[in-house]
Amino acid sequence: MKKLVLLWISTFFLASLSFIIAAKFVLIPLWFANVFVSVYLIRLRKKINNYFCMFLYSFSAIFLASYFFDHFQPLKYKILLSMIAALQAILFIWAYYYLAKYILRLKFRRAVLLTLPNTASTIVAALIFACVFQYGSGFNNFLDYALEQLSTGLALVSLLYGIHKYKEIKWYDYIILLGFVVFQFIAVKSVVLQNAFFLPFAALYFCIRYNFIRFSFVLGLLTLGCSIVVAVPIMNPIWFDEQINNNPILGDFRVRYISLVIIFIFFSELQQISKSLYLYVANIAYKDLLTDLKNRHYMKKKILNSDYNPKNGAILLIDIDDFKKINDTHGHYTGDMVIQHISKILKSCICSPNIIFRWGGEEFLILLNQVEDQRLKQICHQIVQKIQQTPYYDQDITIDCTISVGVARFEQLHLKNYAVIIDEADKMLYQVKSSGKNNFKLSETMYR
């Protein structure tokens, strides 16, 4: 209940602020109330979910603000305008719920939910406004209402969507954002650059830097900032003009901001989809899906990374003993489960920053960094002993597992010697296999 009361007061305050600003102008240049109440009624849907109650809730806040602070319109117009604003809020909420239900698998789901409910509800409300208020040309009334509501509404929806992430925006990016707004203000006042539009460069910068939610907040802040700081002062002479609907500068200004928000909202989600797809492909390319361990391709990528420079370490090449017999006796599915079983034991024995790889088939590779000989022998003994003492159980099946381990040591691992070191570990592994299995053997060679 406290949240509903707070939302009502906030809606009343925003509507009152718009009417107070409008006291200086022919029309209201900035109108936030219906979009604001729509977004937060969606978030408070568990508190109030009846459309008629939502309508009365929105209408009461906007009408009271109009009654006390709108000194130009007669009472019947105040009621009609408040009803249109409340109806627009309800249409927004209904469109959001409808789309959220039927576009679950749509690639651009978030972008659609941020743009389409506000766009659809604004167009319907603009048509009603144009039909009810015949001040002149009905089409001009429609355009004025639609463009004003869309330009501020889309920006506000975008801002409110990501406002909870405001702390995650770097402080210097707020300064950059402010700089772009100031630069746009200076450009608009210039005779030469009056029609220049620099905000797409700012939007592109922030789109590259932040994910979809954070970018939505920054984009909303950027466009609203320009609407307030740039649009209102520059349009001061025009707002007083009774023919404001026919002014191409105002219409052009609003269309630019509507286009900016819609295009970059979809572009940001496209970028997020591309990034997710890249991470998914990279996950498949560098990770073994059966064991969730890194694979041999990841090791080569790691070594190619100039920042990765393991020293005084060792490579352990591990092979499951008599694995073919397990597959032939119990089947390949059970063989896969045994591989998973061994990988879990290895994970319990090896901690970060050391890395375990599924090397292929029944083979594993462990890359140890900064390990002394005594500690290396302890690790090898622990792994061999723990796997021997931990059979694999599956219903009525019990499989005793053992491994053989070949170990090669190095002072420094790099692209030129890593294949030779692995080959040395493989030779040690072969010697263990030849001498009875279930053991480990260290190479006497130290590779540099």
QUIGIGI-V134840 format. One record per run of one state. SS is the DSSP state (a for helix, b for strand, c for the rest). FROM is the first residue (numbers start at 1). TO is the last residue. If there is no record, write none. Layout:
SS/FROM/TO
SS/FROM/TO
//
This chain:
c/1/1
a/2/22
c/23/32
a/33/43
c/44/50
a/51/69
c/70/74
a/75/102
c/103/108
a/109/132
c/133/137
a/138/168
c/169/170
a/171/189
c/190/198
a/199/209
c/210/211
a/212/234
c/235/235
a/236/239
c/240/243
a/244/246
c/247/247
a/248/286
b/287/287
c/288/293
b/294/295
a/296/304
c/305/310
b/311/320
c/321/322
a/323/330
c/331/331
a/332/349
c/350/354
b/355/360
c/361/362
b/363/368
c/369/372
a/373/388
c/389/391
b/392/394
c/395/396
b/397/399
c/400/402
b/403/412
c/413/417
a/418/434
c/435/439
b/440/447
c/448/448
//
